[in-house]
Each structure stands twice: as C-alpha cells, then as structure tokens.
C-alpha cells in the first residue's frame, strides 16, 4: 500500500505568544499537516501548553511531540497531560515518545543517563502504562521500573483508542518496540552518542545515513511488526534541505561531514538536495523504495521546503 505524503515542521515554540502563533499559522498556510515540538531544555518552552495555544489559533493543523523524553516523565502523569491536551485540541495531537538521547538534558536535570538498553526497556513499560491509562479503566502495573496500583486514566482522550503513538530510532531494540507498539515509526539516524546537533555538520561516521543502513532498519521493523507492518506509517526527519542547481557540490559538502560518499548523500532520505524537481523525485523514490511517507523538516527549512509540500502533500 502506498500512503499519501504527509509533511511536518519541527518548530521551537517562542516565549512570546504572538510570535509562536505567527509560526504555526505560517506552517498551516503552507500546507504542512503537523507541527511538532522537541522535549529539550535550554531555550525550549514546554510542549503541552504550547500545543494548546497553537491549536486554538489554527483550524486544521495537527500537533505532536518529537519527541518526549521518557526519562523525564512518569507515565501516569504523562498520560494525563496527553489526554488533557487531546481534549483541549479536540483530537488534533500525536504523541512521539523516545528513550532519550541528548546528554546535556540529563546533565542539566541531574537525571542519570542509563545505557540504551535500560532506557529502551523503561520506555517499553511506559508505553504499556500509557495505553492502559488511555483506556479509561482502572488498572495496576508491576514492572521492573514502574509500579502502578489502582490508577484510573482521566480524562479520556478524544481519539480512540488513544492519540497516534510515534516511536523512532536506529537500532533493533528500539525499532522492534516501535514496530510492535506504535502507529508511526521513525526511521532515524543513530543518536546514541548523545551530542548530535542537527545542522551543525559535525563529522560523524556512526550516524548511519546510507541506503544500506536504512534498509537494515526496515528489515528489523518488518520482522518485529509481522502482520501489522502494513498499518504502520513510516517517518523520516530530514536533516538538511538545500535548493540548488549545483547538487553535486552540496552533496560533496554533506558527504565530508557524514563520512559517506556524495552518491550516498544524494540517495539518502535524510537529505533533500537540488532543484525542487530533484527533491520531489527523490521523495517519491524514497517512498517507493523504503515506504517513507511522513516527512518532517526543521524550522529553518519550513518555508524553503514549501514548494515541495505544495507539489506532494496528500498525493
């Protein structure tokens, strides 16, 4: 099944309401389907009140977290925040949740950054608790990391059985969890080093941006998803967008930063390079090859990417 394209913009909510509202209205006017916010500290405002404010000022946009760091939230508390936001936005939210990765966030909060396997296992328990809470029934849960006795999820979310759940990653454990439990699976580069800043061009050979590595991730997803694979929406976060007539030179610059070949850059869905026609063709090829139909770009690329959204959104 070929899913129609859906486009998201990752925005950073302003600490000024009028500026924030102007941003989200611009995204809506361009034709984006979703605006997402990160769960980081340091010049980053809180996700859920920002979404309620933005939803009140728009009519069509959906909103989501990309992504909530599970280690910063008790799942019962998070369920209440999400369900309340779903009610107040009349069912226009999606919840992206991850195992956490950014080292400085852990340093600032004093929360230990456990090894990836522990963080992923803890996330798995959280997802189970979230789903129980969204059911609206009283429930217990006794796991390795969380204990819940007689909790009742309230309020009940507008979307049933719950707002769409997104989990992403690059390794077999996290992608296996996503394939089994999520509605949307993000096929991401490797962030386990904990210090990646999108757009800085910091050389890193371990990020895994090549077609071969993406195909390997998709194999893990398919194996874990089994019969539910066709119901999954596959997502990619585009790291760089460059509209240019000199595609080869831009590809060489990015190749040097990621220690891959220019040819691998030009075929990778993590980079959108060339003329608008080039980029449109590249996205169509990535959807055909990998099934990637939900595309998110950075805030500073939102308007640059507008002609592509106009060509492909909903098609």
Secondary structure, DSSP 4 states (H G I P E B T S, - for coil): --PPBEEEEE----SSHHHHHHHHHHHHHHT-SEEEE---SSS---HHHHHHHHHHT-SS-EEEEEEEEGGGS-HHHHHHHHHHHHHHTTS-EEEEEE----HHHHHHHT-----HHHHHHHHHHHHHHHHHHHTTSEEEEE-SS-EEEEEE--SPPSSSS-S-EEEEESSHHHHHHHHHH-SEEEE----TTS---TTS----TTS--SHHHHHHHHHHHHHHHGGGGGGPEEEEE--EEEE-S-HHHHHHHHHHHHTS-HHHHHH-TTEEEESHHHHHHHHHHHHHHH-EEEEEEEGGGTTTTHHHHHHHBT-
